[in-house]
Amino acid sequence: MINIANRIKGAFFALTHDTETISLNDPRFWRMYGNVKNSKLSEITYFTCLKTLSEAVAKLPLKMYRETDKGIQKARDKPLYNTLKLRPNRNMTATSFWATVVMIMYHYGNCFVYPLYKGNKAPELIILDSRYMRIFDDNAKILSKNGGVWYVYSEPKTGKIYKFSVDEILHFKTYMTFDGISGLAVKDILELTIDGALNSQNFIQNLYKNGLTGRIAVEYTQDLNGKLANQAIKTFEAAVDADKAMNFIPIPNGMKLNPLNLKLTDAQFLEMKKYTALQIAGAFGIKPNQINDYEKSSYANSEAQQQAFLTDTLLVILKGLEEELTSKLFTAEEIQQGYFFKFNVDVILRATFTQRMAGYAQARQNGWLCANDILEKEDMPYISAEEGGFAYLVNGNMISLKQAMNGGDKNVKE
């Protein structure tokens, strides 16, 4: 009966409200967070950096683990395991959820997620609009007698005001912060640099519209009245317009055209634009090869740059996400029991088939990986225990140090 009632409510809501599913690739999605055409997102390097960071995190599987006496094990028994692995909320898969979180986090400096609990089920993680959230450090104890940090959210559609304590909101922020509470957005730190890149981008677009031609100086030996001057200007503008350019330009008697050609190389325009792109990428921690700058790259150092990207850029992001999830979604008792979240970075560092096989062979021969451990990493089915799938092997010529000190007697007790 409860499911039927919920379906009726859902159908009534759909009939009385305009609902539509919008992809992350749809420009309408980003208009909800500001007009893309007139915002920093329209600058190609800035958008590329956001895209690179968000996709890098989104493609990493998030797993729930537990520390036990037998080592670290996956906590598949918890409902929250599949929620964060597959679908954090009804509208988003895990991939789209984390891509959105990181995109908003770096564009606005902060991303706020509300865990919506329904009974004993795992919470549904709802992303809130960062533009309508205010953070208050309540030192004066105005919002609560206990003080602390509070989040006040103004719901944009209904206008209702919601107050959340620090434990009720998942607050993901950039590593750039002066108070440890609110993160700084890259677009605000590099405002002048990004604006300059936007201006240069618009300049190139306008140059294309004018047929890659600058201005024209007109020499004439007779006087022109206003009507003839305007008519001549319209003729010349139509002649150089990229959309309706003429094969020749009609010139009235007594006039001479001197094109003022603009060479971008003379003004070092391309060099300045490239330098600006590297500045923006550097603020994000993005490597040059990730914004398609391969001038000083080779296959070998591109692989090293990928490792550096993980170490220098991604690890601090992943660590912050993992700590926030673990501290807010687990109870104190569960944390004491050893539960924690961790992104699997092997997706980025995954070696070639030959390299993986060589590493597995060494681990297998040295006894710290069994056959099924290796098969699990390769997403292949297990070998049964009867066939030795869980057997750990070592070199038979190796003995312990204590046995060696006693003349190789294998009967010596460890």
C-alpha positions as CSV (number, residue, x, y, z in Angstrom):
1,M,0.0,0.0,0.0
2,I,2.8,2.4,0.8
3,N,4.5,1.8,-2.6
4,I,1.1,2.4,-4.4
5,A,0.6,5.6,-2.4
6,N,4.1,6.8,-3.2
7,R,3.5,6.2,-6.9
8,I,0.2,8.1,-6.9
9,K,2.0,11.0,-5.2
10,G,4.8,10.9,-7.8
11,A,2.3,10.8,-10.7
12,F,0.4,13.8,-9.2
13,F,3.7,15.7,-8.8
14,A,4.7,15.0,-12.4
15,L,1.3,16.2,-13.7
16,T,1.3,19.4,-11.6
17,H,5.0,20.3,-12.1
18,D,7.2,20.7,-15.2
19,T,9.8,18.0,-14.9
20,E,12.5,17.1,-17.4
21,T,15.6,15.0,-17.3
22,I,18.7,17.1,-18.4
23,S,22.1,15.6,-19.3
24,L,25.3,17.1,-17.9
25,N,26.3,17.7,-21.5
26,D,23.2,19.8,-22.1
27,P,24.0,23.6,-21.9
28,R,20.7,24.1,-20.1
29,F,22.1,22.2,-17.1
30,W,24.9,24.8,-16.7
31,R,22.5,27.7,-17.2
32,M,21.0,26.7,-13.9
33,Y,24.4,27.6,-12.4
34,G,24.8,30.8,-14.5
35,N,24.7,31.7,-18.2
36,V,27.6,29.7,-19.7
37,K,27.8,31.9,-22.8
38,N,28.6,35.0,-20.6
39,S,30.5,33.3,-17.8
40,K,34.0,31.9,-17.1
41,L,32.8,28.5,-18.3
42,S,32.9,29.8,-21.9
43,E,36.7,30.2,-21.7
44,I,38.0,27.0,-23.3
45,T,41.1,26.4,-21.1
46,Y,39.1,27.0,-17.9
47,F,36.3,24.6,-19.0
48,T,38.9,22.0,-20.1
49,C,40.5,22.1,-16.7
50,L,37.2,21.7,-14.9
51,K,36.3,18.8,-17.3
52,T,39.7,17.1,-16.7
53,L,39.4,17.3,-12.9
54,S,35.8,16.2,-12.8
55,E,36.2,13.3,-15.2
56,A,39.4,12.2,-13.4
57,V,37.6,11.8,-10.1
58,A,34.4,10.5,-11.7
59,K,36.1,7.5,-13.3
60,L,37.6,6.3,-10.0
61,P,35.4,3.6,-8.2
62,L,34.5,4.5,-4.7
63,K,34.5,1.6,-2.3
64,M,33.7,1.1,1.4
65,Y,36.2,-0.9,3.4
66,R,36.7,-2.1,6.9
67,E,39.9,-2.7,8.8
68,T,39.8,-6.1,10.6
69,D,42.3,-8.5,12.2
70,K,42.5,-10.3,8.9
71,G,43.4,-7.1,7.0
72,I,41.3,-4.6,5.0
73,Q,38.1,-6.1,3.5
74,K,35.3,-4.7,1.4
75,A,32.2,-3.8,3.5
76,R,29.6,-5.2,1.1
77,D,27.2,-6.0,3.9
78,K,26.4,-2.3,4.3
79,P,23.5,-0.8,2.2
80,L,25.6,2.4,1.8
81,Y,28.2,0.4,-0.2
82,N,26.0,0.0,-3.3
83,T,24.5,3.4,-2.9
84,L,27.8,5.2,-3.4
85,K,29.1,2.6,-5.8
86,L,26.1,2.8,-8.2
87,R,23.5,5.5,-7.6
88,P,23.9,8.1,-4.8
89,N,20.5,9.6,-5.7
90,R,17.6,8.7,-8.0
91,N,18.7,11.1,-10.7
92,M,22.4,10.4,-10.9
93,T,24.7,7.4,-11.3
94,A,27.9,7.5,-9.3
95,T,29.9,8.7,-12.3
96,S,27.7,11.7,-13.0
97,F,27.3,12.5,-9.3
98,W,31.1,12.8,-8.6
99,A,31.7,14.6,-11.9
100,T,29.0,17.2,-10.8
101,V,30.4,17.5,-7.3
102,V,34.0,18.2,-8.5
103,M,32.7,20.6,-11.2
104,I,30.7,22.6,-8.8
105,M,33.4,22.4,-6.1
106,Y,36.0,24.0,-8.3
107,H,33.7,26.5,-10.1
108,Y,32.2,27.9,-6.9
109,G,34.8,26.8,-4.3
110,N,32.3,24.7,-2.4
111,C,29.8,21.9,-3.1
112,F,27.1,21.1,-0.5
113,V,25.4,17.7,-0.4
114,Y,22.5,16.8,1.9
115,P,22.1,13.2,3.0
116,L,18.3,12.5,2.9
117,Y,17.5,9.7,5.2
118,K,14.3,7.6,4.9
119,G,13.9,5.2,7.7
120,N,16.7,2.6,8.1
121,K,17.7,2.8,4.4
122,A,20.9,4.3,3.1
123,P,20.7,8.1,2.6
124,E,20.0,9.6,-0.8
125,L,22.7,12.3,-1.5
126,I,21.1,15.5,-2.8
127,I,23.3,18.1,-4.4
128,L,22.3,21.6,-3.3
129,D,22.7,24.8,-5.3
130,S,25.9,26.4,-3.9
131,R,24.7,29.9,-4.9
132,Y,22.0,29.8,-2.3
133,M,24.0,28.4,0.6
134,R,25.5,30.7,3.3
135,I,28.1,29.5,5.8
136,F,28.1,31.0,9.3
137,D,30.8,30.6,11.9
138,D,28.5,31.2,14.9
139,N,31.1,32.4,17.4
140,A,28.5,34.8,18.9
141,K,26.1,31.9,19.4
142,I,23.3,33.6,17.6
143,L,22.0,30.5,15.7
144,S,22.7,28.1,18.5
145,K,23.8,28.2,22.1
146,N,26.6,25.8,21.3
147,G,28.0,28.0,18.5
148,G,30.0,26.3,15.8
149,V,29.6,26.3,12.0
150,W,26.1,26.4,10.5
151,Y,24.8,26.2,7.0
152,V,21.7,28.3,5.9
153,Y,20.1,27.3,2.6
154,S,17.5,29.4,0.8
155,E,15.6,27.0,-1.4
156,P,15.4,28.8,-4.8
157,K,11.9,27.5,-5.9
158,T,9.9,27.7,-2.6
159,G,11.9,30.5,-0.9
160,K,12.0,28.4,2.4
161,I,15.0,28.8,4.7
162,Y,16.7,25.7,6.0
163,K,19.3,25.6,8.8
164,F,21.8,22.7,9.0
165,S,24.5,21.9,11.5
166,V,28.0,20.9,10.4
167,D,27.1,17.2,10.9
168,E,24.0,17.4,8.6
169,I,25.8,18.6,5.4
170,L,28.5,17.1,3.3
171,H,30.7,20.1,2.6
172,F,33.2,19.4,-0.2
173,K,35.6,22.4,-0.7
174,T,38.7,23.2,-2.7
175,Y,42.1,22.9,-1.0
176,M,42.5,26.7,-1.4
177,T,41.0,28.1,1.8
178,F,42.2,30.7,4.4
179,D,39.9,29.7,7.2
180,G,39.5,26.0,6.7
181,I,35.7,26.4,6.4
182,S,35.0,27.9,3.0
183,G,36.9,27.1,-0.1
184,L,38.0,29.6,-2.8
185,A,37.0,29.2,-6.4
186,V,39.7,29.2,-9.1
187,K,37.7,31.7,-11.2
188,D,37.8,34.2,-8.4
189,I,41.5,33.8,-7.8
190,L,42.3,34.1,-11.5
191,E,39.6,36.6,-12.4
192,L,41.8,39.0,-14.3
193,T,43.7,36.1,-16.1
194,I,40.5,34.3,-17.1
195,D,38.9,37.6,-18.2
196,G,41.9,38.3,-20.4
197,A,41.7,34.9,-21.9
198,L,37.9,35.5,-22.6
199,N,38.7,38.8,-24.3
200,S,41.4,37.3,-26.5
201,Q,38.9,34.5,-27.4
202,N,36.2,37.1,-28.3
203,F,38.8,39.0,-30.3
204,I,39.6,36.0,-32.5
205,Q,35.9,35.3,-33.0
206,N,35.4,38.9,-34.2
207,L,38.4,38.7,-36.4
208,Y,36.9,35.6,-38.1
209,K,33.6,37.4,-38.6
210,N,35.5,40.2,-40.4
211,G,37.2,37.7,-42.7
212,L,40.5,37.7,-40.8
213,T,40.9,41.3,-41.8
214,G,41.5,44.3,-39.6
215,R,40.4,47.8,-40.4
216,I,40.5,49.6,-43.8
217,A,41.9,53.1,-44.4
218,V,40.2,54.9,-47.3
219,E,41.9,57.6,-49.2
220,Y,39.8,59.9,-51.4
221,T,40.4,63.2,-53.1
222,Q,36.9,64.6,-53.0
223,D,34.5,65.6,-50.3
224,L,31.8,63.1,-49.3
225,N,28.5,64.0,-47.8
226,G,27.0,62.0,-45.0
227,K,24.8,59.9,-47.2
228,L,27.6,58.9,-49.6
229,A,30.0,58.2,-46.7
230,N,27.5,55.8,-45.0
231,Q,26.8,54.1,-48.3
232,A,30.6,53.5,-48.9
233,I,31.0,52.2,-45.3
234,K,28.2,49.6,-45.8
235,T,29.8,48.5,-49.0
236,F,33.2,48.0,-47.5
237,E,31.8,46.2,-44.4
238,A,29.8,43.8,-46.6
239,A,32.9,43.1,-48.7
240,V,35.0,41.9,-45.8
241,D,32.3,40.2,-43.8
242,A,33.1,36.5,-43.5
243,D,29.5,35.4,-44.0
244,K,28.9,37.4,-47.2
245,A,32.3,38.3,-48.5
246,M,32.7,39.5,-52.1
247,N,35.2,38.3,-54.6
248,F,36.1,42.0,-55.4
249,I,35.4,45.3,-53.7
250,P,33.8,48.0,-55.8
251,I,35.7,51.3,-55.3
252,P,34.2,54.7,-56.3
253,N,36.2,56.9,-58.5
254,G,38.8,58.9,-56.6
255,M,39.1,56.4,-53.7
256,K,41.9,54.1,-52.7
257,L,41.7,51.3,-50.1
258,N,44.7,50.5,-47.8
259,P,43.9,47.4,-45.7
260,L,45.3,47.5,-42.2
261,N,46.2,43.8,-41.9
262,L,46.7,42.5,-38.4
263,K,49.3,39.7,-38.0
264,L,48.8,37.8,-34.7
265,T,52.4,36.7,-34.8
266,D,53.7,40.3,-34.9
267,A,51.8,41.1,-31.7
268,Q,53.0,37.8,-30.1
269,F,49.3,37.0,-29.6
270,L,49.6,33.3,-29.8
271,E,52.5,33.2,-27.3
272,M,50.5,35.3,-24.8
273,K,47.4,33.2,-25.3
274,K,49.4,30.0,-24.7
275,Y,51.0,31.6,-21.6
276,T,47.6,32.5,-20.2
277,A,46.3,28.9,-20.8
278,L,49.3,27.5,-18.8
279,Q,48.6,29.9,-16.0
280,I,45.0,28.8,-15.7
281,A,46.0,25.1,-16.0
282,G,48.6,25.6,-13.3
283,A,46.1,27.0,-10.8
284,F,44.0,23.8,-11.3
285,G,47.1,21.6,-11.0
286,I,46.6,20.4,-14.6
287,K,49.6,19.3,-16.6
288,P,50.4,20.9,-20.0
289,N,49.7,17.7,-21.9
290,Q,46.2,17.6,-20.4
291,I,45.3,20.8,-22.2
292,N,46.8,19.5,-25.5
293,D,50.1,21.2,-25.1
294,Y,52.6,18.6,-26.3
295,E,55.5,20.9,-27.2
296,K,57.8,19.5,-24.6
297,S,56.1,16.1,-24.1
298,S,57.1,12.7,-25.2
299,Y,55.5,9.3,-24.5
300,A,57.8,8.7,-21.6
301,N,57.3,12.0,-19.8
302,S,53.6,12.0,-20.5
303,E,53.3,8.8,-18.4
304,A,55.4,10.5,-15.7
305,Q,53.1,13.6,-15.9
306,Q,50.1,11.3,-15.3
307,Q,51.7,10.0,-12.2
308,A,52.5,13.5,-11.1
309,F,48.9,14.6,-11.8
310,L,47.7,11.9,-9.4
311,T,50.3,12.7,-6.7
312,D,50.3,16.5,-6.9
313,T,46.7,17.2,-7.8
314,L,44.2,14.4,-7.4
315,L,45.3,12.9,-4.1
316,V,44.5,16.0,-2.0
317,I,41.0,16.1,-3.7
318,L,40.4,12.4,-3.1
319,K,41.6,12.5,0.5
320,G,39.3,15.4,1.2
321,L,36.3,13.6,-0.3
322,E,37.1,10.4,1.6
323,E,37.5,12.2,4.9
324,E,34.2,14.1,4.6
325,L,32.3,11.0,3.6
326,T,33.8,8.8,6.4
327,S,33.3,11.4,9.1
328,K,29.7,12.4,8.1
329,L,28.1,9.1,6.9
330,F,29.4,6.8,9.5
331,T,28.5,6.8,13.2
332,A,31.3,7.1,15.8
333,E,30.8,3.4,16.6
334,E,31.2,2.4,12.9
335,I,34.3,4.5,12.6
336,Q,35.7,2.8,15.7
337,Q,34.9,-0.5,14.1
338,G,37.2,0.4,11.2
339,Y,34.8,1.5,8.4
340,F,36.1,4.0,5.8
341,F,35.7,5.1,2.2
342,K,38.5,5.0,-0.4
343,F,38.7,5.7,-4.1
344,N,40.5,3.1,-6.2
345,V,43.3,5.0,-8.0
346,D,44.5,1.9,-9.8
347,V,42.2,3.0,-12.7
348,I,44.7,5.8,-13.4
349,L,47.9,3.9,-12.7
350,R,46.8,0.7,-14.6
351,A,49.9,-0.5,-16.5
352,T,50.1,-2.4,-19.8
353,F,49.2,-6.0,-19.9
354,T,52.9,-7.1,-20.0
355,Q,53.8,-4.9,-17.0
356,R,50.8,-6.2,-15.0
357,M,51.7,-9.8,-15.7
358,A,55.3,-9.2,-14.7
359,G,54.2,-7.6,-11.4
360,Y,51.6,-10.4,-10.7
361,A,54.3,-13.1,-11.3
362,Q,56.6,-11.5,-8.8
363,A,53.9,-11.1,-6.2
364,R,52.8,-14.7,-6.8
365,Q,56.2,-16.1,-6.5
366,N,56.9,-14.2,-3.3
367,G,53.8,-15.4,-1.6
368,W,51.8,-12.3,-1.0
369,L,49.2,-12.7,-3.8
370,C,47.3,-15.9,-4.5
371,A,45.8,-16.8,-7.9
372,N,42.4,-15.5,-7.0
373,D,43.8,-12.2,-5.7
374,I,45.2,-11.7,-9.2
375,L,42.0,-12.8,-11.0
376,E,40.0,-10.4,-8.9
377,K,42.2,-7.5,-10.0
378,E,41.7,-8.6,-13.6
379,D,37.9,-9.0,-13.2
380,M,38.1,-12.7,-13.9
381,P,36.3,-15.6,-12.2
382,Y,37.9,-17.4,-9.3
383,I,39.7,-20.8,-9.3
384,S,38.1,-23.1,-6.7
385,A,39.9,-23.8,-3.4
386,E,40.2,-27.5,-4.4
387,E,42.2,-26.4,-7.4
388,G,44.5,-24.2,-5.3
389,G,42.9,-20.8,-6.1
390,F,43.6,-19.5,-2.6
391,A,47.0,-21.1,-2.1
392,Y,49.9,-18.8,-1.4
393,L,53.2,-20.0,-2.8
394,V,56.8,-19.2,-2.0
395,N,60.2,-20.3,-3.3
396,G,61.1,-23.6,-1.6
397,N,64.8,-22.6,-1.3
398,M,63.9,-19.8,1.1
399,I,64.0,-20.4,4.9
400,S,63.5,-18.1,7.9
401,L,66.4,-16.2,9.5
402,K,66.1,-18.2,12.7
403,Q,66.3,-21.5,10.8
404,A,69.5,-20.3,9.0
405,M,71.1,-19.4,12.4
406,N,70.5,-23.0,13.5
407,G,72.1,-24.7,10.5
408,G,69.0,-24.9,8.4
409,D,67.1,-27.2,10.8
410,K,63.5,-26.9,9.6
411,N,62.3,-28.4,12.9
412,V,63.2,-25.2,14.7
413,K,60.2,-23.5,16.1
414,E,59.7,-19.9,15.1
